[in-house]
Amino acid sequence: MHALGRMLAGSCFTLALMIGVMLLTSRVAQANDGPALTRTLAVGPYIVQVNLYQYPPITDQAVQVTVVPQESALRLSGHINMLPGLGTDAIPLHAQLSPLNATSTLTGNIRMPVRGAWQIAVQLDGPRGSAEASFPIVVSAPGAMPIWLGWLIGSLPLFCLAWIIWHQLRYRRKLLVQHISELP
């Protein structure tokens, strides 16, 4: 009984440790965590910060983008052009930027359907004229399977081994009780 209790406690500790590692390694930067990538661009006369809320972007998933001008009094409008880079077989895409509430921040969503190199071009219109600036990003493909499923499959042999050991200890204990009861 004592060995069984130690084994059960060890199995529970191992399971808790694996769940902790799984939770720590599966974090992805999402919109509520703040920007995953921030680039400061000089778009003509405007200095802006472009924030991507997931980096690297995953193919065919919407990524929130905000454009924050350095001068908060500026009222800008514009759009984002997503241009495929060398070796990326895709067409140019466009996304509109709209004001966030009543602030000078512009927001929009971008979605690129093909993995590879892309050029994000921010085109802004404002009181000082129109201008455009760009920066490169790499869009990745989604994982073959969710991280939690990979951990579950990878840890399955450990759980099976723990079950076999537990079952054998129970069987051994039952045989010992039976042997002791048969003694004269």
C-alpha positions as a Markdown table, in Angstrom:
| # | Residue | x | y | z |
|---|---|---|---|---|
| 1 | Met | 0.0 | 0.0 | 0.0 |
| 2 | His | 2.8 | 2.4 | 0.8 |
| 3 | Ala | 4.5 | 1.9 | -2.6 |
| 4 | Leu | 1.2 | 2.4 | -4.3 |
| 5 | Gly | 0.6 | 5.7 | -2.5 |
| 6 | Arg | 4.1 | 6.9 | -3.5 |
| 7 | Met | 3.5 | 5.9 | -7.1 |
| 8 | Leu | 0.1 | 7.6 | -7.2 |
| 9 | Ala | 1.6 | 10.8 | -5.7 |
| 10 | Gly | 4.5 | 10.7 | -8.2 |
| 11 | Ser | 2.1 | 10.2 | -11.1 |
| 12 | Cys | 0.0 | 13.2 | -9.9 |
| 13 | Phe | 3.1 | 15.4 | -9.6 |
| 14 | Thr | 4.3 | 14.3 | -13.1 |
| 15 | Leu | 0.8 | 15.1 | -14.6 |
| 16 | Ala | 0.7 | 18.5 | -12.9 |
| 17 | Leu | 4.3 | 19.3 | -14.1 |
| 18 | Met | 3.4 | 18.3 | -17.7 |
| 19 | Ile | 0.2 | 20.4 | -17.7 |
| 20 | Gly | 2.3 | 23.4 | -16.4 |
| 21 | Val | 4.9 | 23.0 | -19.1 |
| 22 | Met | 2.1 | 22.6 | -21.7 |
| 23 | Leu | 0.4 | 25.8 | -20.6 |
| 24 | Leu | 3.7 | 27.7 | -20.6 |
| 25 | Thr | 4.8 | 26.6 | -24.0 |
| 26 | Ser | 1.5 | 27.1 | -25.8 |
| 27 | Arg | 1.1 | 30.8 | -25.2 |
| 28 | Val | 0.6 | 32.8 | -28.4 |
| 29 | Ala | 0.5 | 36.6 | -28.5 |
| 30 | Gln | -3.1 | 37.6 | -29.0 |
| 31 | Ala | -4.9 | 40.9 | -29.1 |
| 32 | Asn | -5.6 | 41.1 | -25.4 |
| 33 | Asp | -1.9 | 40.6 | -24.6 |
| 34 | Gly | -0.8 | 43.8 | -26.4 |
| 35 | Pro | 1.1 | 44.1 | -29.6 |
| 36 | Ala | 3.3 | 41.2 | -30.6 |
| 37 | Leu | 5.3 | 43.4 | -33.1 |
| 38 | Thr | 5.7 | 47.1 | -33.1 |
| 39 | Arg | 7.4 | 49.0 | -36.0 |
| 40 | Thr | 8.0 | 52.8 | -36.0 |
| 41 | Leu | 7.7 | 54.1 | -39.6 |
| 42 | Ala | 8.2 | 57.5 | -41.2 |
| 43 | Val | 5.3 | 57.6 | -43.6 |
| 44 | Gly | 6.2 | 60.8 | -45.4 |
| 45 | Pro | 5.8 | 63.6 | -42.9 |
| 46 | Tyr | 4.0 | 61.4 | -40.4 |
| 47 | Ile | 5.8 | 59.3 | -37.7 |
| 48 | Val | 3.6 | 56.4 | -36.7 |
| 49 | Gln | 3.8 | 53.1 | -34.8 |
| 50 | Val | 2.4 | 50.1 | -36.6 |
| 51 | Asn | 1.3 | 47.3 | -34.2 |
| 52 | Leu | 0.6 | 43.8 | -35.2 |
| 53 | Tyr | -1.2 | 41.8 | -32.5 |
| 54 | Gln | 0.0 | 38.4 | -33.7 |
| 55 | Tyr | 3.5 | 37.7 | -34.9 |
| 56 | Pro | 4.3 | 35.8 | -37.0 |
| 57 | Pro | 0.9 | 35.9 | -38.6 |
| 58 | Ile | -0.6 | 32.6 | -39.5 |
| 59 | Thr | -2.0 | 32.0 | -43.1 |
| 60 | Asp | -5.6 | 32.9 | -43.6 |
| 61 | Gln | -6.1 | 34.2 | -40.0 |
| 62 | Ala | -7.1 | 37.8 | -39.4 |
| 63 | Val | -4.5 | 39.8 | -37.5 |
| 64 | Gln | -5.5 | 43.1 | -35.9 |
| 65 | Val | -3.3 | 46.1 | -36.9 |
| 66 | Thr | -3.2 | 49.5 | -35.3 |
| 67 | Val | -1.5 | 52.6 | -36.6 |
| 68 | Val | -0.8 | 55.2 | -33.9 |
| 69 | Pro | 0.6 | 58.6 | -35.0 |
| 70 | Gln | 3.2 | 60.2 | -32.8 |
| 71 | Glu | 1.3 | 63.4 | -32.8 |
| 72 | Ser | -2.0 | 62.6 | -31.1 |
| 73 | Ala | -3.8 | 65.7 | -32.7 |
| 74 | Leu | -3.4 | 64.4 | -36.2 |
| 75 | Arg | -6.5 | 63.0 | -37.9 |
| 76 | Leu | -5.3 | 60.5 | -40.5 |
| 77 | Ser | -7.0 | 58.1 | -42.8 |
| 78 | Gly | -5.6 | 55.4 | -45.0 |
| 79 | His | -5.2 | 51.7 | -45.8 |
| 80 | Ile | -2.8 | 48.8 | -45.8 |
| 81 | Asn | -1.5 | 47.1 | -48.9 |
| 82 | Met | -0.1 | 43.6 | -48.4 |
| 83 | Leu | 2.3 | 42.9 | -51.2 |
| 84 | Pro | 3.8 | 39.4 | -51.7 |
| 85 | Gly | 7.5 | 39.2 | -51.6 |
| 86 | Leu | 9.9 | 37.3 | -53.8 |
| 87 | Gly | 9.0 | 33.6 | -54.0 |
| 88 | Thr | 5.5 | 34.1 | -52.6 |
| 89 | Asp | 2.9 | 33.1 | -55.1 |
| 90 | Ala | 0.0 | 35.5 | -54.2 |
| 91 | Ile | -1.7 | 38.6 | -55.4 |
| 92 | Pro | -1.6 | 42.0 | -53.6 |
| 93 | Leu | -4.3 | 42.5 | -51.0 |
| 94 | His | -5.8 | 45.6 | -49.4 |
| 95 | Ala | -7.3 | 46.4 | -46.0 |
| 96 | Gln | -9.0 | 49.6 | -45.0 |
| 97 | Leu | -8.0 | 51.5 | -41.8 |
| 98 | Ser | -10.7 | 53.1 | -39.7 |
| 99 | Pro | -10.5 | 55.4 | -36.6 |
| 100 | Leu | -10.6 | 53.7 | -33.3 |
| 101 | Asn | -13.4 | 55.3 | -31.2 |
| 102 | Ala | -12.7 | 59.1 | -31.4 |
| 103 | Thr | -8.9 | 58.9 | -31.2 |
| 104 | Ser | -6.2 | 59.4 | -33.8 |
| 105 | Thr | -5.4 | 55.7 | -33.8 |
| 106 | Leu | -6.3 | 53.8 | -36.9 |
| 107 | Thr | -7.3 | 50.1 | -36.8 |
| 108 | Gly | -7.9 | 47.3 | -39.2 |
| 109 | Asn | -7.5 | 43.6 | -39.9 |
| 110 | Ile | -5.1 | 42.0 | -42.3 |
| 111 | Arg | -5.3 | 38.4 | -43.7 |
| 112 | Met | -2.7 | 36.8 | -45.9 |
| 113 | Pro | -3.7 | 33.5 | -47.5 |
| 114 | Val | -0.2 | 32.3 | -48.5 |
| 115 | Arg | 2.8 | 31.7 | -46.3 |
| 116 | Gly | 6.0 | 33.3 | -47.2 |
| 117 | Ala | 7.5 | 36.8 | -47.4 |
| 118 | Trp | 5.2 | 39.8 | -47.5 |
| 119 | Gln | 5.7 | 43.5 | -47.6 |
| 120 | Ile | 3.2 | 45.5 | -45.4 |
| 121 | Ala | 2.7 | 49.0 | -47.0 |
| 122 | Val | 0.9 | 51.6 | -44.9 |
| 123 | Gln | -0.6 | 54.4 | -47.0 |
| 124 | Leu | -1.8 | 57.4 | -45.1 |
| 125 | Asp | -3.7 | 60.6 | -46.0 |
| 126 | Gly | -3.7 | 63.7 | -43.7 |
| 127 | Pro | -3.3 | 67.4 | -43.6 |
| 128 | Arg | 0.3 | 67.3 | -44.8 |
| 129 | Gly | -0.5 | 65.1 | -47.9 |
| 130 | Ser | -0.4 | 61.4 | -48.8 |
| 131 | Ala | 2.6 | 59.1 | -48.2 |
| 132 | Glu | 3.4 | 55.4 | -48.0 |
| 133 | Ala | 6.0 | 53.4 | -46.1 |
| 134 | Ser | 6.5 | 49.6 | -45.8 |
| 135 | Phe | 8.2 | 46.9 | -43.7 |
| 136 | Pro | 8.7 | 43.2 | -44.4 |
| 137 | Ile | 7.1 | 40.3 | -42.4 |
| 138 | Val | 7.0 | 36.5 | -42.8 |
| 139 | Val | 3.7 | 34.7 | -42.7 |
| 140 | Ser | 3.9 | 31.2 | -41.3 |
| 141 | Ala | 1.7 | 28.2 | -41.9 |
| 142 | Pro | -0.5 | 26.8 | -39.1 |
| 143 | Gly | 0.9 | 24.0 | -37.0 |
| 144 | Ala | 0.1 | 20.4 | -38.1 |
| 145 | Met | -1.8 | 19.9 | -34.9 |
| 146 | Pro | -2.6 | 21.9 | -31.8 |
| 147 | Ile | 0.2 | 22.0 | -29.1 |
| 148 | Trp | -2.1 | 20.5 | -26.5 |
| 149 | Leu | -2.8 | 17.5 | -28.7 |
| 150 | Gly | 0.9 | 16.9 | -29.4 |
| 151 | Trp | 1.6 | 16.9 | -25.6 |
| 152 | Leu | -1.3 | 14.5 | -25.0 |
| 153 | Ile | -0.1 | 12.1 | -27.7 |
| 154 | Gly | 3.5 | 12.4 | -26.5 |
| 155 | Ser | 2.6 | 11.8 | -22.8 |
| 156 | Leu | 0.3 | 8.9 | -23.5 |
| 157 | Pro | 3.0 | 6.2 | -23.2 |
| 158 | Leu | 3.9 | 7.6 | -19.8 |
| 159 | Phe | 0.3 | 7.3 | -18.6 |
| 160 | Cys | 0.0 | 3.8 | -20.0 |
| 161 | Leu | 3.2 | 2.7 | -18.2 |
| 162 | Ala | 1.9 | 4.2 | -14.9 |
| 163 | Trp | -1.4 | 2.3 | -15.3 |
| 164 | Ile | 0.5 | -1.0 | -16.0 |
| 165 | Ile | 2.6 | -0.5 | -12.9 |
| 166 | Trp | -0.4 | 0.4 | -10.8 |
| 167 | His | -2.3 | -2.6 | -12.2 |
| 168 | Gln | 0.6 | -5.0 | -11.5 |
| 169 | Leu | 1.0 | -3.7 | -7.9 |
| 170 | Arg | -2.7 | -4.3 | -7.3 |
| 171 | Tyr | -2.5 | -7.8 | -8.8 |
| 172 | Arg | 0.6 | -8.6 | -6.7 |
| 173 | Arg | -1.1 | -7.4 | -3.5 |
| 174 | Lys | -4.1 | -9.5 | -4.3 |
| 175 | Leu | -1.9 | -12.6 | -4.8 |
| 176 | Leu | -0.1 | -11.9 | -1.5 |
| 177 | Val | -3.4 | -11.7 | 0.3 |
| 178 | Gln | -4.6 | -14.9 | -1.3 |
| 179 | His | -1.3 | -16.7 | -0.5 |
| 180 | Ile | -1.5 | -15.5 | 3.2 |
| 181 | Ser | -5.1 | -16.7 | 3.5 |
| 182 | Glu | -4.1 | -20.2 | 2.1 |
| 183 | Leu | -1.3 | -20.7 | 4.7 |
| 184 | Pro | -2.2 | -23.2 | 7.5 |
